[in-house]
Amino acid sequence: MKTLKHALIAGGGIAGPAVALALAKAGIRSTIFESYPAAADGVGAGLMLAPNGLEALKIIGVHAELRRVSRPIPQLLIADSRGKVLSRFDGLEGMQPSRVVWRPDLYRVLRQAAEHAGIPIVYGKRLAAAGETTGGVDALFTDGSHASGDMLIGADGIRSSVRALIDPAAPSPHYTGSVGLGGIVPHGVMQVPADTMTFVFGRHGFFGYWLDPDRGICWFGNLPHAERPTTAELGRIPAAQWLERLREFYGDDQPAQRLLGHADPDRLLPLVINEMMPPVPRWHSERMVLVGDAVHAPSSSSGQGASLAIESAVQLARCLRDIPEPAYAFARYEQLRRERVEKVAAAAAKTNRQKAAGPLAKALMHVVMPIALKTFFNPARMFGAQHAYRIDWEAFAR
């Protein structure tokens, strides 16, 4: 007999509504507690959802809505600093293409699905403390209010409060040494193939771009920044100054200079402090567990952050559906997820080191990469295990 009836979920971003929807499919009620005072509509930049993430969204029933607000990216190109295409990746046979979506649109799809499912979302509830009991968990919020449930799920992001409650010695996010910037320029600046994302490994730095028919040419890049800045420090630097720094950093790399030359400071996307989570020793306690970026936040180089979060949300709900004792369900969930997410994070960290290489290493890579791409590049080996991963929702989790 199922003994788990009600889950408290800290965090209402991507992982929070995803795990709430998966729990509802498993017959477990939940309430989402979001620290911000209102829904975060309109906040965030673009992200990629890989085939594995899209399949996980299908399990929780939001894939149709997601398709309406996203674009397929069936082709990935790798180019050099002159814009010459060195390699093409047209996806893996039998898999749907990855899709690019603006984070606010993904957030809205998940939030509205949760609301339509009758899942309460309570805003302005920042977690202050939580205590485990023999039959559940009691949560205390900074406004003095309390909530009780059978378990507490930490979907509260890379700076998770629940992670610190589970393990006060848990590691903090690791700063990768750069700030992520992006923006949108008008369509006519250059010809960009539709339904294609291009990654440029230039002489000076990494740069990427794709075409959004409704908005323009979307670009993104990383600017080295030795010390981890605070959000307030970033905000004190005018957007025009950030653009000047980027133009100086990319030197004569193309098409970075062409796109940055037409960039408007008013059309810069929110700056991102690039961080990732090192391996987290403790994923759970008796009645508390972590999901999404709270426990496995790979760097943006992985292209898998949101997809892994949604996968973990589904896998956690499946384990709780089939294993009524929370601690055992949490242990099985960790067993199913840890190796996969840590492999993805390690691969992304390796890519980061290549992007952040010094001048000599970059010059060498610029010579070696075209040869390597022609002789060693194997998309099926590089992406197959990541993209082909599927959760069998119907199978018993034990």
MARGUNU-760400 format. One record per residue (C-alpha): residue number from 1; residue in three letters; y, x, z. Coordinates in nm, 2 decimals, m for minus. Layout:
BEGIN
+-----+------+--------+--------+--------+
: seq : type :      v :      u :      w :
+-----+------+--------+--------+--------+
: NUM :  ALA :      Y :      X :      Z :
...
+-----+------+--------+--------+--------+
END
This chain:
BEGIN
+-----+------+--------+--------+--------+
: seq : type :      v :      u :      w :
+-----+------+--------+--------+--------+
:   1 :  MET :   0.00 :   0.00 :   0.00 :
:   2 :  LYS :   0.34 :   0.13 :  m0.09 :
:   3 :  THR :   0.54 :   0.22 :   0.22 :
:   4 :  LEU :   0.85 :   0.36 :   0.05 :
:   5 :  LYS :   1.11 :   0.09 :   0.00 :
:   6 :  HIS :   1.46 :   0.23 :   0.00 :
:   7 :  ALA :   1.60 :   0.57 :  m0.11 :
:   8 :  LEU :   1.95 :   0.69 :  m0.03 :
:   9 :  ILE :   2.09 :   0.90 :  m0.32 :
:  10 :  ALA :   2.38 :   1.14 :  m0.26 :
:  11 :  GLY :   2.56 :   1.18 :  m0.59 :
:  12 :  GLY :   2.65 :   0.95 :  m0.87 :
:  13 :  GLY :   2.69 :   1.19 :  m1.17 :
:  14 :  ILE :   2.41 :   1.23 :  m1.42 :
:  15 :  ALA :   2.10 :   1.30 :  m1.19 :
:  16 :  GLY :   2.19 :   1.02 :  m0.94 :
:  17 :  PRO :   2.18 :   0.72 :  m1.17 :
:  18 :  ALA :   1.89 :   0.87 :  m1.36 :
:  19 :  VAL :   1.67 :   0.90 :  m1.05 :
:  20 :  ALA :   1.78 :   0.55 :  m0.93 :
:  21 :  LEU :   1.67 :   0.40 :  m1.27 :
:  22 :  ALA :   1.34 :   0.59 :  m1.25 :
:  23 :  LEU :   1.28 :   0.47 :  m0.89 :
:  24 :  ALA :   1.36 :   0.11 :  m1.00 :
:  25 :  LYS :   1.09 :   0.15 :  m1.27 :
:  26 :  ALA :   0.86 :   0.27 :  m0.99 :
:  27 :  GLY :   0.94 :  m0.03 :  m0.78 :
:  28 :  ILE :   1.15 :   0.15 :  m0.52 :
:  29 :  ARG :   1.50 :   0.03 :  m0.43 :
:  30 :  SER :   1.79 :   0.28 :  m0.40 :
:  31 :  THR :   2.16 :   0.30 :  m0.32 :
:  32 :  ILE :   2.38 :   0.56 :  m0.48 :
:  33 :  PHE :   2.66 :   0.71 :  m0.26 :
:  34 :  GLU :   2.93 :   0.89 :  m0.46 :
:  35 :  SER :   3.18 :   1.12 :  m0.29 :
:  36 :  TYR :   3.46 :   1.05 :  m0.54 :
:  37 :  PRO :   3.67 :   0.74 :  m0.48 :
:  38 :  ALA :   3.61 :   0.59 :  m0.82 :
:  39 :  ALA :   3.39 :   0.63 :  m1.13 :
:  40 :  ALA :   3.45 :   0.96 :  m1.31 :
:  41 :  ASP :   3.51 :   0.80 :  m1.65 :
:  42 :  GLY :   3.67 :   1.03 :  m1.91 :
:  43 :  VAL :   3.59 :   1.35 :  m1.72 :
:  44 :  GLY :   3.39 :   1.63 :  m1.89 :
:  45 :  ALA :   3.32 :   1.80 :  m2.22 :
:  46 :  GLY :   3.04 :   1.79 :  m2.47 :
:  47 :  LEU :   2.67 :   1.87 :  m2.39 :
:  48 :  MET :   2.35 :   1.89 :  m2.58 :
:  49 :  LEU :   2.04 :   1.67 :  m2.50 :
:  50 :  ALA :   1.73 :   1.84 :  m2.62 :
:  51 :  PRO :   1.42 :   1.64 :  m2.75 :
:  52 :  ASN :   1.26 :   1.67 :  m2.41 :
:  53 :  GLY :   1.56 :   1.52 :  m2.23 :
:  54 :  LEU :   1.58 :   1.24 :  m2.49 :
:  55 :  GLU :   1.21 :   1.15 :  m2.42 :
:  56 :  ALA :   1.28 :   1.14 :  m2.05 :
:  57 :  LEU :   1.58 :   0.90 :  m2.12 :
:  58 :  LYS :   1.34 :   0.68 :  m2.31 :
:  59 :  ILE :   1.12 :   0.64 :  m2.00 :
:  60 :  ILE :   1.42 :   0.50 :  m1.80 :
:  61 :  GLY :   1.52 :   0.27 :  m2.08 :
:  62 :  VAL :   1.86 :   0.41 :  m2.19 :
:  63 :  HIS :   1.77 :   0.59 :  m2.51 :
:  64 :  ALA :   1.90 :   0.31 :  m2.74 :
:  65 :  GLU :   2.24 :   0.31 :  m2.57 :
:  66 :  LEU :   2.25 :   0.69 :  m2.57 :
:  67 :  ARG :   2.19 :   0.70 :  m2.95 :
:  68 :  ARG :   2.50 :   0.48 :  m3.00 :
:  69 :  VAL :   2.73 :   0.73 :  m2.82 :
:  70 :  SER :   2.58 :   1.06 :  m2.95 :
:  71 :  ARG :   2.52 :   1.25 :  m3.27 :
:  72 :  PRO :   2.20 :   1.41 :  m3.39 :
:  73 :  ILE :   2.22 :   1.79 :  m3.45 :
:  74 :  PRO :   1.92 :   1.86 :  m3.67 :
:  75 :  GLN :   2.03 :   2.21 :  m3.77 :
:  76 :  LEU :   2.14 :   2.51 :  m3.56 :
:  77 :  LEU :   2.30 :   2.81 :  m3.73 :
:  78 :  ILE :   2.34 :   3.16 :  m3.60 :
:  79 :  ALA :   2.63 :   3.35 :  m3.77 :
:  80 :  ASP :   2.80 :   3.69 :  m3.74 :
:  81 :  SER :   3.17 :   3.77 :  m3.68 :
:  82 :  ARG :   3.25 :   3.72 :  m4.05 :
:  83 :  GLY :   3.10 :   3.37 :  m4.04 :
:  84 :  LYS :   2.80 :   3.48 :  m4.24 :
:  85 :  VAL :   2.49 :   3.27 :  m4.15 :
:  86 :  LEU :   2.21 :   3.50 :  m4.03 :
:  87 :  SER :   1.95 :   3.23 :  m3.94 :
:  88 :  ARG :   1.89 :   2.86 :  m3.95 :
:  89 :  PHE :   1.68 :   2.64 :  m3.72 :
:  90 :  ASP :   1.60 :   2.30 :  m3.85 :
:  91 :  GLY :   1.42 :   2.17 :  m3.55 :
:  92 :  LEU :   1.05 :   2.16 :  m3.47 :
:  93 :  GLU :   0.81 :   1.95 :  m3.68 :
:  94 :  GLY :   0.73 :   1.61 :  m3.53 :
:  95 :  MET :   1.02 :   1.62 :  m3.28 :
:  96 :  GLN :   1.35 :   1.42 :  m3.30 :
:  97 :  PRO :   1.66 :   1.64 :  m3.33 :
:  98 :  SER :   1.87 :   1.73 :  m3.03 :
:  99 :  ARG :   2.18 :   1.52 :  m2.99 :
: 100 :  VAL :   2.53 :   1.61 :  m2.88 :
: 101 :  VAL :   2.71 :   1.37 :  m2.64 :
: 102 :  TRP :   3.03 :   1.38 :  m2.45 :
: 103 :  ARG :   2.95 :   1.39 :  m2.08 :
: 104 :  PRO :   3.17 :   1.09 :  m2.00 :
: 105 :  ASP :   2.97 :   0.88 :  m2.25 :
: 106 :  LEU :   2.64 :   0.99 :  m2.10 :
: 107 :  TYR :   2.77 :   0.92 :  m1.75 :
: 108 :  ARG :   2.89 :   0.58 :  m1.86 :
: 109 :  VAL :   2.56 :   0.49 :  m2.02 :
: 110 :  LEU :   2.36 :   0.58 :  m1.70 :
: 111 :  ARG :   2.61 :   0.42 :  m1.46 :
: 112 :  GLN :   2.62 :   0.09 :  m1.66 :
: 113 :  ALA :   2.24 :   0.08 :  m1.68 :
: 114 :  ALA :   2.22 :   0.13 :  m1.30 :
: 115 :  GLU :   2.47 :  m0.15 :  m1.25 :
: 116 :  HIS :   2.28 :  m0.38 :  m1.48 :
: 117 :  ALA :   1.97 :  m0.30 :  m1.29 :
: 118 :  GLY :   2.14 :  m0.42 :  m0.97 :
: 119 :  ILE :   2.15 :  m0.07 :  m0.81 :
: 120 :  PRO :   2.45 :  m0.04 :  m0.57 :
: 121 :  ILE :   2.69 :   0.24 :  m0.63 :
: 122 :  VAL :   2.92 :   0.30 :  m0.33 :
: 123 :  TYR :   3.23 :   0.52 :  m0.39 :
: 124 :  GLY :   3.42 :   0.73 :  m0.15 :
: 125 :  LYS :   3.11 :   0.83 :   0.05 :
: 126 :  ARG :   3.10 :   1.20 :   0.11 :
: 127 :  LEU :   2.80 :   1.31 :   0.30 :
: 128 :  ALA :   2.87 :   1.47 :   0.64 :
: 129 :  ALA :   2.53 :   1.50 :   0.80 :
: 130 :  ALA :   2.18 :   1.35 :   0.79 :
: 131 :  GLY :   1.90 :   1.33 :   1.05 :
: 132 :  GLU :   1.53 :   1.27 :   0.98 :
: 133 :  THR :   1.34 :   1.03 :   1.19 :
: 134 :  THR :   0.96 :   0.96 :   1.20 :
: 135 :  GLY :   1.02 :   0.66 :   0.97 :
: 136 :  GLY :   1.31 :   0.77 :   0.75 :
: 137 :  VAL :   1.65 :   0.93 :   0.74 :
: 138 :  ASP :   2.00 :   0.84 :   0.87 :
: 139 :  ALA :   2.30 :   0.96 :   0.68 :
: 140 :  LEU :   2.65 :   1.00 :   0.82 :
: 141 :  PHE :   2.95 :   1.00 :   0.59 :
: 142 :  THR :   3.29 :   1.16 :   0.64 :
: 143 :  ASP :   3.46 :   0.81 :   0.68 :
: 144 :  GLY :   3.24 :   0.75 :   0.99 :
: 145 :  SER :   3.00 :   0.51 :   0.82 :
: 146 :  HIS :   2.62 :   0.53 :   0.83 :
: 147 :  ALA :   2.33 :   0.44 :   0.61 :
: 148 :  SER :   1.95 :   0.44 :   0.67 :
: 149 :  GLY :   1.66 :   0.46 :   0.43 :
: 150 :  ASP :   1.31 :   0.60 :   0.38 :
: 151 :  MET :   1.44 :   0.92 :   0.22 :
: 152 :  LEU :   1.76 :   1.10 :   0.11 :
: 153 :  ILE :   1.77 :   1.24 :  m0.24 :
: 154 :  GLY :   2.03 :   1.51 :  m0.31 :
: 155 :  ALA :   2.16 :   1.46 :  m0.66 :
: 156 :  ASP :   2.50 :   1.60 :  m0.55 :
: 157 :  GLY :   2.54 :   1.88 :  m0.79 :
: 158 :  ILE :   2.55 :   2.26 :  m0.78 :
: 159 :  ARG :   2.75 :   2.26 :  m0.45 :
: 160 :  SER :   2.50 :   2.02 :  m0.29 :
: 161 :  SER :   2.55 :   1.92 :   0.07 :
: 162 :  VAL :   2.19 :   1.80 :   0.09 :
: 163 :  ARG :   2.06 :   2.15 :  m0.01 :
: 164 :  ALA :   2.24 :   2.29 :   0.30 :
: 165 :  LEU :   2.09 :   2.02 :   0.52 :
: 166 :  ILE :   1.74 :   2.10 :   0.40 :
: 167 :  ASP :   1.79 :   2.47 :   0.44 :
: 168 :  PRO :   2.11 :   2.62 :   0.59 :
: 169 :  ALA :   2.01 :   2.96 :   0.45 :
: 170 :  ALA :   1.98 :   2.82 :   0.09 :
: 171 :  PRO :   2.14 :   3.04 :  m0.18 :
: 172 :  SER :   2.48 :   2.95 :  m0.32 :
: 173 :  PRO :   2.55 :   2.92 :  m0.70 :
: 174 :  HIS :   2.57 :   3.25 :  m0.88 :
: 175 :  TYR :   2.89 :   3.31 :  m1.08 :
: 176 :  THR :   2.80 :   3.44 :  m1.43 :
: 177 :  GLY :   3.13 :   3.63 :  m1.48 :
: 178 :  SER :   3.30 :   3.41 :  m1.73 :
: 179 :  VAL :   3.51 :   3.09 :  m1.77 :
: 180 :  GLY :   3.41 :   2.83 :  m2.03 :
: 181 :  LEU :   3.68 :   2.69 :  m2.25 :
: 182 :  GLY :   3.67 :   2.45 :  m2.54 :
: 183 :  GLY :   3.89 :   2.23 :  m2.75 :
: 184 :  ILE :   3.93 :   2.02 :  m3.07 :
: 185 :  VAL :   4.12 :   2.11 :  m3.39 :
: 186 :  PRO :   4.19 :   1.89 :  m3.69 :
: 187 :  HIS :   3.93 :   1.83 :  m3.95 :
: 188 :  GLY :   4.11 :   2.01 :  m4.23 :
: 189 :  VAL :   4.12 :   2.36 :  m4.07 :
: 190 :  MET :   3.79 :   2.46 :  m4.23 :
: 191 :  GLN :   3.48 :   2.32 :  m4.38 :
: 192 :  VAL :   3.21 :   2.25 :  m4.12 :
: 193 :  PRO :   2.87 :   2.11 :  m4.22 :
: 194 :  ALA :   2.79 :   1.78 :  m4.07 :
: 195 :  ASP :   2.52 :   1.74 :  m3.81 :
: 196 :  THR :   2.51 :   2.11 :  m3.75 :
: 197 :  MET :   2.60 :   2.34 :  m3.46 :
: 198 :  THR :   2.69 :   2.70 :  m3.52 :
: 199 :  PHE :   2.66 :   2.98 :  m3.27 :
: 200 :  VAL :   2.86 :   3.29 :  m3.36 :
: 201 :  PHE :   2.76 :   3.63 :  m3.20 :
: 202 :  GLY :   3.08 :   3.81 :  m3.29 :
: 203 :  ARG :   3.19 :   4.17 :  m3.24 :
: 204 :  HIS :   3.40 :   4.06 :  m2.94 :
: 205 :  GLY :   3.23 :   3.76 :  m2.79 :
: 206 :  PHE :   3.02 :   3.45 :  m2.84 :
: 207 :  PHE :   3.17 :   3.14 :  m3.00 :
: 208 :  GLY :   3.04 :   2.80 :  m3.10 :
: 209 :  TYR :   3.15 :   2.50 :  m3.30 :
: 210 :  TRP :   3.04 :   2.16 :  m3.45 :
: 211 :  LEU :   3.20 :   1.87 :  m3.63 :
: 212 :  ASP :   3.28 :   1.54 :  m3.45 :
: 213 :  PRO :   3.38 :   1.30 :  m3.74 :
: 214 :  ASP :   3.59 :   1.09 :  m3.50 :
: 215 :  ARG :   3.77 :   1.37 :  m3.32 :
: 216 :  GLY :   3.77 :   1.69 :  m3.53 :
: 217 :  ILE :   3.61 :   2.03 :  m3.51 :
: 218 :  CYS :   3.49 :   2.10 :  m3.16 :
: 219 :  TRP :   3.48 :   2.46 :  m3.04 :
: 220 :  PHE :   3.37 :   2.64 :  m2.73 :
: 221 :  GLY :   3.36 :   2.99 :  m2.59 :
: 222 :  ASN :   3.34 :   3.21 :  m2.28 :
: 223 :  LEU :   3.62 :   3.43 :  m2.15 :
: 224 :  PRO :   3.52 :   3.71 :  m1.92 :
: 225 :  HIS :   3.68 :   3.68 :  m1.57 :
: 226 :  ALA :   3.57 :   3.95 :  m1.32 :
: 227 :  GLU :   3.62 :   3.76 :  m1.00 :
: 228 :  ARG :   3.51 :   3.40 :  m0.95 :
: 229 :  PRO :   3.83 :   3.19 :  m0.97 :
: 230 :  THR :   3.89 :   2.87 :  m0.78 :
: 231 :  THR :   3.96 :   2.55 :  m0.96 :
: 232 :  ALA :   4.31 :   2.56 :  m0.82 :
: 233 :  GLU :   4.36 :   2.91 :  m0.96 :
: 234 :  LEU :   4.25 :   2.80 :  m1.30 :
: 235 :  GLY :   4.48 :   2.50 :  m1.29 :
: 236 :  ARG :   4.79 :   2.72 :  m1.22 :
: 237 :  ILE :   4.74 :   2.90 :  m1.55 :
: 238 :  PRO :   4.91 :   2.70 :  m1.84 :
: 239 :  ALA :   4.69 :   2.59 :  m2.12 :
: 240 :  ALA :   4.90 :   2.78 :  m2.37 :
: 241 :  GLN :   4.83 :   3.10 :  m2.17 :
: 242 :  TRP :   4.46 :   3.04 :  m2.18 :
: 243 :  LEU :   4.48 :   3.01 :  m2.56 :
: 244 :  GLU :   4.67 :   3.34 :  m2.59 :
: 245 :  ARG :   4.40 :   3.51 :  m2.38 :
: 246 :  LEU :   4.13 :   3.37 :  m2.60 :
: 247 :  ARG :   4.30 :   3.48 :  m2.92 :
: 248 :  GLU :   4.34 :   3.83 :  m2.78 :
: 249 :  PHE :   3.98 :   3.84 :  m2.66 :
: 250 :  TYR :   3.82 :   3.74 :  m2.99 :
: 251 :  GLY :   4.02 :   3.99 :  m3.19 :
: 252 :  ASP :   3.93 :   3.97 :  m3.56 :
: 253 :  ASP :   3.62 :   3.76 :  m3.51 :
: 254 :  GLN :   3.59 :   3.47 :  m3.75 :
: 255 :  PRO :   3.59 :   3.17 :  m3.75 :
: 256 :  ALA :   3.71 :   3.20 :  m3.39 :
: 257 :  GLN :   4.05 :   3.32 :  m3.49 :
: 258 :  ARG :   4.10 :   3.06 :  m3.75 :
: 259 :  LEU :   4.01 :   2.78 :  m3.51 :
: 260 :  LEU :   4.20 :   2.92 :  m3.22 :
: 261 :  GLY :   4.50 :   2.97 :  m3.45 :
: 262 :  HIS :   4.51 :   2.59 :  m3.50 :
: 263 :  ALA :   4.42 :   2.50 :  m3.14 :
: 264 :  ASP :   4.67 :   2.28 :  m2.95 :
: 265 :  PRO :   4.71 :   2.35 :  m2.58 :
: 266 :  ASP :   4.72 :   1.97 :  m2.52 :
: 267 :  ARG :   4.37 :   1.94 :  m2.68 :
: 268 :  LEU :   4.19 :   2.19 :  m2.46 :
: 269 :  LEU :   3.89 :   2.05 :  m2.27 :
: 270 :  PRO :   3.86 :   2.09 :  m1.89 :
: 271 :  LEU :   3.79 :   2.46 :  m1.80 :
: 272 :  VAL :   3.44 :   2.53 :  m1.66 :
: 273 :  ILE :   3.36 :   2.80 :  m1.41 :
: 274 :  ASN :   3.02 :   2.93 :  m1.54 :
: 275 :  GLU :   2.77 :   2.92 :  m1.26 :
: 276 :  MET :   2.39 :   2.89 :  m1.22 :
: 277 :  MET :   2.16 :   2.84 :  m0.93 :
: 278 :  PRO :   1.92 :   3.12 :  m0.84 :
: 279 :  PRO :   1.57 :   3.01 :  m0.74 :
: 280 :  VAL :   1.60 :   2.77 :  m0.44 :
: 281 :  PRO :   1.33 :   2.85 :  m0.17 :
: 282 :  ARG :   1.31 :   2.50 :  m0.02 :
: 283 :  TRP :   1.33 :   2.20 :  m0.25 :
: 284 :  HIS :   1.26 :   1.94 :   0.03 :
: 285 :  SER :   1.20 :   1.87 :   0.39 :
: 286 :  GLU :   1.00 :   1.58 :   0.54 :
: 287 :  ARG :   1.24 :   1.31 :   0.42 :
: 288 :  MET :   1.50 :   1.49 :   0.20 :
: 289 :  VAL :   1.46 :   1.63 :  m0.15 :
: 290 :  LEU :   1.68 :   1.78 :  m0.42 :
: 291 :  VAL :   1.70 :   1.69 :  m0.79 :
: 292 :  GLY :   1.91 :   1.81 :  m1.09 :
: 293 :  ASP :   2.18 :   2.07 :  m1.05 :
: 294 :  ALA :   2.14 :   2.06 :  m0.67 :
: 295 :  VAL :   1.81 :   2.25 :  m0.71 :
: 296 :  HIS :   1.80 :   2.39 :  m1.06 :
: 297 :  ALA :   2.12 :   2.45 :  m1.25 :
: 298 :  PRO :   2.06 :   2.69 :  m1.54 :
: 299 :  SER :   2.36 :   2.84 :  m1.71 :
: 300 :  SER :   2.51 :   2.64 :  m2.01 :
: 301 :  SER :   2.34 :   2.90 :  m2.24 :
: 302 :  SER :   2.01 :   2.71 :  m2.18 :
: 303 :  GLY :   2.13 :   2.39 :  m2.35 :
: 304 :  GLN :   1.89 :   2.23 :  m2.11 :
: 305 :  GLY :   2.09 :   2.14 :  m1.79 :
: 306 :  ALA :   2.12 :   1.77 :  m1.84 :
: 307 :  SER :   1.78 :   1.74 :  m1.99 :
: 308 :  LEU :   1.61 :   1.91 :  m1.70 :
: 309 :  ALA :   1.80 :   1.70 :  m1.45 :
: 310 :  ILE :   1.68 :   1.38 :  m1.62 :
: 311 :  GLU :   1.32 :   1.51 :  m1.64 :
: 312 :  SER :   1.32 :   1.59 :  m1.27 :
: 313 :  ALA :   1.46 :   1.25 :  m1.19 :
: 314 :  VAL :   1.17 :   1.08 :  m1.37 :
: 315 :  GLN :   0.90 :   1.32 :  m1.23 :
: 316 :  LEU :   1.03 :   1.27 :  m0.87 :
: 317 :  ALA :   1.01 :   0.89 :  m0.91 :
: 318 :  ARG :   0.66 :   0.91 :  m1.06 :
: 319 :  CYS :   0.54 :   1.12 :  m0.76 :
: 320 :  LEU :   0.70 :   0.87 :  m0.51 :
: 321 :  ARG :   0.54 :   0.58 :  m0.70 :
: 322 :  ASP :   0.19 :   0.73 :  m0.66 :
: 323 :  ILE :   0.21 :   0.92 :  m0.33 :
: 324 :  PRO :   0.35 :   0.70 :  m0.05 :
: 325 :  GLU :   0.39 :   0.99 :   0.20 :
: 326 :  PRO :   0.73 :   1.14 :   0.11 :
: 327 :  ALA :   0.65 :   1.50 :   0.21 :
: 328 :  TYR :   0.34 :   1.50 :   0.00 :
: 329 :  ALA :   0.52 :   1.34 :  m0.29 :
: 330 :  PHE :   0.80 :   1.59 :  m0.27 :
: 331 :  ALA :   0.55 :   1.88 :  m0.27 :
: 332 :  ARG :   0.38 :   1.75 :  m0.58 :
: 333 :  TYR :   0.71 :   1.70 :  m0.75 :
: 334 :  GLU :   0.81 :   2.06 :  m0.68 :
: 335 :  GLN :   0.47 :   2.18 :  m0.80 :
: 336 :  LEU :   0.52 :   2.00 :  m1.13 :
: 337 :  ARG :   0.88 :   2.12 :  m1.18 :
: 338 :  ARG :   0.95 :   2.46 :  m1.03 :
: 339 :  GLU :   0.78 :   2.69 :  m1.28 :
: 340 :  ARG :   0.93 :   2.51 :  m1.58 :
: 341 :  VAL :   1.29 :   2.50 :  m1.46 :
: 342 :  GLU :   1.28 :   2.86 :  m1.34 :
: 343 :  LYS :   1.15 :   2.98 :  m1.68 :
: 344 :  VAL :   1.44 :   2.80 :  m1.85 :
: 345 :  ALA :   1.69 :   2.95 :  m1.61 :
: 346 :  ALA :   1.56 :   3.30 :  m1.66 :
: 347 :  ALA :   1.58 :   3.27 :  m2.04 :
: 348 :  ALA :   1.94 :   3.15 :  m2.01 :
: 349 :  ALA :   2.03 :   3.43 :  m1.78 :
: 350 :  LYS :   1.90 :   3.68 :  m2.04 :
: 351 :  THR :   2.12 :   3.51 :  m2.31 :
: 352 :  ASN :   2.42 :   3.54 :  m2.07 :
: 353 :  ARG :   2.37 :   3.91 :  m2.04 :
: 354 :  GLN :   2.37 :   3.94 :  m2.42 :
: 355 :  LYS :   2.69 :   3.74 :  m2.44 :
: 356 :  ALA :   2.86 :   3.94 :  m2.17 :
: 357 :  ALA :   2.75 :   4.28 :  m2.30 :
: 358 :  GLY :   3.00 :   4.57 :  m2.31 :
: 359 :  PRO :   3.17 :   4.69 :  m2.62 :
: 360 :  LEU :   2.91 :   4.95 :  m2.71 :
: 361 :  ALA :   2.62 :   4.71 :  m2.65 :
: 362 :  LYS :   2.80 :   4.44 :  m2.86 :
: 363 :  ALA :   2.85 :   4.68 :  m3.14 :
: 364 :  LEU :   2.48 :   4.77 :  m3.14 :
: 365 :  MET :   2.37 :   4.41 :  m3.12 :
: 366 :  HIS :   2.60 :   4.33 :  m3.42 :
: 367 :  VAL :   2.39 :   4.58 :  m3.62 :
: 368 :  VAL :   2.05 :   4.50 :  m3.48 :
: 369 :  MET :   2.07 :   4.12 :  m3.46 :
: 370 :  PRO :   2.06 :   4.04 :  m3.84 :
: 371 :  ILE :   1.74 :   4.25 :  m3.87 :
: 372 :  ALA :   1.58 :   4.09 :  m3.56 :
: 373 :  LEU :   1.66 :   3.74 :  m3.67 :
: 374 :  LYS :   1.49 :   3.80 :  m4.01 :
: 375 :  THR :   1.18 :   3.98 :  m3.86 :
: 376 :  PHE :   1.12 :   3.85 :  m3.51 :
: 377 :  PHE :   1.31 :   3.52 :  m3.48 :
: 378 :  ASN :   1.04 :   3.25 :  m3.42 :
: 379 :  PRO :   1.20 :   2.91 :  m3.33 :
: 380 :  ALA :   0.86 :   2.75 :  m3.25 :
: 381 :  ARG :   0.79 :   3.03 :  m2.99 :
: 382 :  MET :   1.15 :   3.02 :  m2.85 :
: 383 :  PHE :   1.20 :   2.65 :  m2.83 :
: 384 :  GLY :   0.86 :   2.49 :  m2.86 :
: 385 :  ALA :   0.75 :   2.48 :  m2.49 :
: 386 :  GLN :   1.10 :   2.37 :  m2.38 :
: 387 :  HIS :   1.14 :   2.09 :  m2.64 :
: 388 :  ALA :   0.78 :   1.97 :  m2.65 :
: 389 :  TYR :   0.76 :   1.90 :  m2.28 :
: 390 :  ARG :   0.68 :   1.53 :  m2.21 :
: 391 :  ILE :   0.62 :   1.34 :  m1.89 :
: 392 :  ASP :   0.32 :   1.10 :  m1.90 :
: 393 :  TRP :   0.47 :   0.82 :  m1.69 :
: 394 :  GLU :   0.15 :   0.62 :  m1.71 :
: 395 :  ALA :  m0.07 :   0.89 :  m1.56 :
: 396 :  PHE :  m0.13 :   0.91 :  m1.19 :
: 397 :  ALA :   0.08 :   1.19 :  m1.03 :
: 398 :  ARG :  m0.18 :   1.33 :  m0.80 :
+-----+------+--------+--------+--------+
END
